[in-house]
Amino acid sequence: MIGELAALGAAISWTISAMFYTKALQKARPISANIVRLACTCGLLLLFLAVVGRFGVLVDLPLNTILLACLSGVIGLGLGDTLYMLSLKSVGVATAVPISCTYPLFNLLWAVFLVGEPVTWTVVLGAVVIFFGIWLLSQGGRMANVHTQKKVLTRGVIAALAAAVLWSVSITMINIAVKETPDLDHALAINTFRIVGIAITLLALSPLIDRNLGFLKMQKKTLVLLIVGGIVALGLGWFFLAYSFIGTLESRAVPISSTTPLFSTLAAIVLLRERVTSKSVLGSAMVVVGIFLIFVV
């Protein structure tokens, strides 16, 4: 059960971070925003490990685990998250989050054909139910209520789908890495290496990929939003997901972690007082049913 709860913690963390990112992206380009949040979170995680006396755990990891973690970071946090931020900026949270959260369907394929995990019919059914619940949530969101330019909408949807595929590959790599050293300290170390690797890579490439070094010219408010969002998503969310692989199978943890749209809908209702549609209610209910199938059955 601890693995499933950790996966749920990841979903909640990513819900919170999406709100911070959306605000920040009103004043920043996606690539600039990604460089800032990764660099700042990297520094804070290394400082945290030093303060709690766990810095040495970084050198205990096998070389192949470190390489997997770093490559996972490049694919998921570098490419995937930049596309996700582009999607957030183009079509908003209500559309970008549900579409990008279809990654469990890709992870089921990788879990079966690459990792060789056993997948029961209830897990498959739960993932499918969650997928359709997410789709209904997307129909009740911004896409249905705002006349977005067709070109911008298409770009945002494609970016969200591409992010989902890249995240699924990155998550499978993390699952393989965590299984080689299955404990809390090493899960934290693996997550740290993911962030350190991509943060260094993006900073080194910033003169080429970030026009006029925009990440150095952030407004203070935007910077704070990105730092807080990065800590919640990268420091907590991805750590929770990595730790969930210790307590349960990837094919169970990943669908649960994709329930972010459910919490996004609840947050919009409670915090933002947004109008609730029948599709939003039905979609949320289907997500809950999908969680039940994976958790209990």
C-alpha positions in Angstrom: 0.0 0.0 0.0 2.9 2.4 0.7 3.9 2.3 -3.0 0.4 3.2 -4.1 0.2 6.0 -1.6 3.5 7.4 -2.7 2.3 7.4 -6.4 -0.8 9.3 -5.2 1.5 11.8 -3.5 3.2 12.3 -6.8 -0.1 13.1 -8.5 -1.0 15.7 -5.9 2.5 17.3 -6.0 2.2 17.7 -9.8 -1.2 19.2 -9.5 0.1 21.9 -7.2 3.2 22.6 -9.3 1.1 23.0 -12.5 -0.7 26.0 -10.9 2.7 27.7 -10.1 4.0 26.9 -13.6 1.0 28.4 -15.4 1.3 31.7 -13.5 5.1 31.8 -14.2 4.7 31.1 -17.9 2.6 34.2 -18.3 6.0 36.1 -18.1 8.5 33.5 -19.2 9.4 31.3 -22.2 9.1 27.5 -21.6 12.8 26.8 -22.1 13.9 29.7 -19.8 11.4 28.5 -17.2 12.7 24.9 -17.3 16.3 26.0 -16.9 15.5 28.1 -13.9 13.4 25.6 -12.0 15.9 22.7 -12.7 19.0 24.7 -11.8 17.4 26.1 -8.5 15.9 22.7 -7.5 19.2 21.0 -8.2 21.0 23.4 -5.9 18.4 23.1 -3.2 18.4 19.2 -3.3 22.2 19.1 -3.0 22.1 21.5 -0.1 19.3 19.4 1.5 21.4 16.2 1.2 24.4 17.9 2.7 22.4 19.3 5.7 20.8 16.0 6.6 24.1 14.1 6.2 23.0 12.0 3.2 25.4 13.5 0.6 27.5 10.4 0.7 24.7 8.3 -0.6 25.3 9.8 -4.1 28.6 8.0 -4.4 27.1 4.7 -3.4 25.1 4.3 -6.5 26.4 2.0 -9.3 27.6 3.7 -12.4 24.9 2.2 -14.6 22.2 3.4 -12.2 23.7 6.9 -12.3 23.7 6.9 -16.1 20.1 5.7 -16.2 19.1 8.4 -13.8 20.8 11.1 -15.8 19.5 9.9 -19.2 16.0 9.7 -17.6 16.4 13.3 -16.6 17.4 14.5 -20.1 14.4 12.7 -21.7 11.7 13.4 -19.0 12.8 16.6 -17.3 14.6 18.2 -20.2 12.6 17.3 -23.4 9.4 16.2 -21.8 8.9 19.0 -19.3 9.8 21.7 -21.8 7.1 20.4 -24.2 4.7 20.2 -21.2 5.4 23.9 -20.4 4.9 24.8 -24.0 1.6 23.0 -23.9 0.6 24.8 -20.6 1.4 28.1 -22.2 -0.5 27.3 -25.4 -3.7 25.7 -24.2 -3.8 26.0 -20.4 -3.9 23.6 -17.4 -7.4 22.2 -18.1 -6.2 20.9 -21.5 -2.5 20.3 -21.2 -2.6 18.3 -17.9 -5.3 15.7 -19.0 -3.6 15.1 -22.3 -0.1 14.8 -20.9 -1.4 12.5 -18.2 -2.1 9.7 -20.8 1.5 8.5 -20.2 0.3 5.4 -18.2 -1.0 3.8 -21.4 2.5 4.0 -22.9 4.1 2.8 -19.6 1.9 -0.3 -19.7 3.5 -1.2 -23.0 7.0 -0.6 -21.7 6.3 -2.5 -18.4 5.1 -5.6 -20.3 7.4 -5.7 -23.3 10.7 -4.1 -21.9 10.6 -4.9 -18.2 8.5 -8.1 -18.3 6.2 -7.1 -15.4 3.0 -9.1 -14.9 -0.1 -7.0 -15.7 -3.5 -8.2 -14.5 -6.7 -7.4 -16.4 -7.9 -5.2 -13.5 -4.8 -3.0 -13.8 -5.3 -2.7 -17.5 -9.0 -2.0 -17.0 -8.2 0.6 -14.3 -5.7 2.3 -16.6 -8.2 2.4 -19.5 -11.0 3.8 -17.2 -8.5 6.5 -15.9 -7.7 7.4 -19.5 -11.3 7.9 -20.5 -11.9 9.8 -17.3 -9.0 12.1 -18.2 -10.4 12.6 -21.7 -13.8 13.6 -20.3 -12.1 16.1 -17.9 -10.3 17.6 -20.9 -13.6 18.1 -22.7 -15.0 20.0 -19.7 -12.0 22.3 -19.5 -10.6 25.3 -21.3 -10.7 23.5 -24.7 -14.5 23.5 -24.6 -14.9 27.0 -23.4 -12.3 29.2 -25.0 -11.9 29.8 -28.7 -8.2 29.1 -29.1 -6.6 29.6 -32.4 -6.4 26.4 -34.3 -2.7 26.5 -34.9 -1.9 27.2 -31.2 -4.4 24.5 -30.1 -2.8 21.9 -32.4 0.7 22.8 -31.2 -0.4 22.6 -27.6 -2.1 19.2 -28.0 0.9 17.7 -29.9 3.3 19.0 -27.3 1.3 17.5 -24.5 1.1 14.1 -26.3 4.8 14.2 -27.0 5.5 15.0 -23.4 3.4 11.9 -22.3 5.5 9.6 -24.5 8.8 11.1 -23.2 7.6 10.9 -19.6 6.7 7.2 -20.1 10.2 6.4 -21.3 11.8 8.4 -18.5 9.6 6.7 -15.8 10.5 3.2 -17.1 14.2 4.1 -16.9 13.7 5.3 -13.3 11.9 2.1 -12.4 14.8 0.0 -13.7 17.3 2.2 -11.8 15.3 2.1 -8.5 14.9 -1.6 -8.6 18.7 -2.0 -8.5 19.0 -0.2 -5.2 15.5 -0.4 -3.5 15.6 1.8 -0.4 14.6 5.3 0.6 18.0 6.9 0.5 18.9 5.6 -2.9 15.5 6.6 -4.3 16.4 10.2 -3.2 19.9 9.9 -4.7 18.5 8.7 -8.0 16.0 11.5 -8.2 18.8 14.0 -7.4 21.1 12.6 -10.1 18.2 13.0 -12.6 17.9 16.7 -11.8 21.6 17.4 -11.5 22.3 15.8 -14.9 19.7 17.7 -16.8 20.3 21.0 -15.0 24.0 20.9 -15.9 23.1 19.9 -19.5 20.6 22.8 -20.0 22.9 25.4 -18.4 25.8 24.3 -20.7 23.5 24.5 -23.7 21.7 27.7 -22.6 23.6 30.0 -25.0 22.3 27.9 -27.9 18.7 27.0 -26.7 17.7 30.0 -24.7 17.6 33.2 -26.8 19.4 36.1 -25.1 19.8 34.0 -21.9 16.2 34.7 -20.8 16.6 32.6 -17.7 18.9 35.2 -16.2 16.4 38.0 -16.7 13.4 36.6 -14.8 11.2 38.9 -12.7 11.4 38.2 -9.0 7.8 36.9 -8.8 8.2 34.6 -11.8 11.4 33.3 -10.3 9.7 32.5 -7.0 6.8 30.7 -8.7 9.2 28.5 -10.7 11.4 27.7 -7.7 8.4 26.7 -5.6 6.9 24.7 -8.5 10.2 23.0 -9.1 10.6 22.0 -5.5 7.1 20.6 -5.3 7.2 18.8 -8.7 10.8 17.7 -8.9 11.8 17.5 -5.2 8.6 15.9 -3.9 6.6 14.6 -6.9 9.4 12.7 -8.7 10.8 11.4 -5.4 7.4 10.1 -4.5 7.1 8.3 -7.8 10.6 6.8 -7.6 9.9 5.6 -4.0 6.6 4.1 -5.2 8.5 1.7 -7.4 10.0 0.2 -4.3 6.6 -0.7 -2.9 4.7 -1.7 -5.9 4.9 -2.5 -9.6 5.3 0.2 -12.3 2.1 -0.9 -13.9 0.2 -0.1 -10.7 2.1 3.1 -9.6 2.1 4.9 -12.9 -1.7 4.9 -13.5 -2.2 6.2 -10.0 0.3 9.0 -10.5 -1.5 10.1 -13.6 -4.6 11.1 -11.6 -3.4 14.7 -11.5 -6.4 15.9 -13.6 -8.8 14.7 -10.9 -7.0 16.9 -8.3 -6.7 19.8 -10.8 -10.5 19.7 -11.3 -11.1 19.6 -7.5 -8.6 22.5 -7.0 -10.4 24.5 -9.7 -13.8 24.0 -8.0 -12.6 24.7 -4.5 -9.9 27.3 -5.0 -10.8 29.0 -8.3 -14.6 28.6 -8.1 -14.8 27.4 -11.7 -18.0 26.2 -13.2 -18.5 22.4 -12.9 -19.7 20.6 -16.1 -21.3 17.2 -16.2 -18.3 15.9 -18.2 -16.0 17.1 -15.4 -18.0 15.3 -12.8 -18.2 12.1 -14.8 -14.5 12.2 -15.7 -13.6 12.7 -12.0 -15.8 9.8 -11.0 -14.1 7.5 -13.7 -10.7 8.5 -12.4 -11.8 7.5 -8.9 -13.1 4.1 -10.2 -9.8 3.6 -12.0 -7.8 4.2 -8.8 -10.1 1.7 -7.0 -9.5 -1.0 -9.6 -5.7 -0.6 -9.3 -5.6 -0.1 -5.5 -8.1 -2.7 -4.2 -8.8 -5.4 -6.8 
